[in-house]
């Protein structure tokens, strides 16, 4: 017969197992991965001109999730010392010692390898190679080189986050068309205002860790100026998709309306240069990207 003490021990063991599993899951940065997937499916729908097979969508998302999650895990391994210095990140799995560094590295490498093989076998080789290129660019170019050395880190490094749209397009067509590159440019130009708004909020953290994010190097005035510039280019890129990809009126109205709000938020931040407006722009930028790519998918599906 189990005693009350045995039950408590079993309960603690289950809690420990859940804690370890959650720590490994947190290494993959699920919310960031989800945002990447939000851009993948609409790209597939636009490439197909209709809803692709559920199998193809699922296979692409599984492989993309594994590679992106693996990249994020290795990123946290590489930045574990920096993360200990930042208030925003010091409770992550590695700084808090919930997981050993070598375990995180092995987990990330295994996840990425599985994702690449899965995409190559279940989808196609081009999609797998594109996903692998995003993985390598994120870790070798952004994490290891640009982030610790240049305030342009997030500008150039943003290319890694834009790769999923190319993966989605290649998964459907086996090629990468012009419209795919326009989608790529949308995510690319979206990344700086999105991330710089967050960097304004955590400027002290980046300064303490010695990371030359734009607000640390150039100050708030220059950062908000560049946010506004990139926001304008972003909106132009979204409007360029209308003729180049033969989008419908639904997409055009959505892109113009969402873009107008984005510009207004950027103008407000430029004028006020205060944290509340930076946070508002950051939060809206996530909603913006989700709704914009949602409009791409809906526009295609309603016309199909």
Helices and strands as residue ranges (DSSP letters): H 4-27, H 30-48, H 54-78, H 80-85, H 101-122, H 125-136, I 137-146, H 153-173, H 178-201, H 203-209, H 214-244, H 249-272, H 275-303
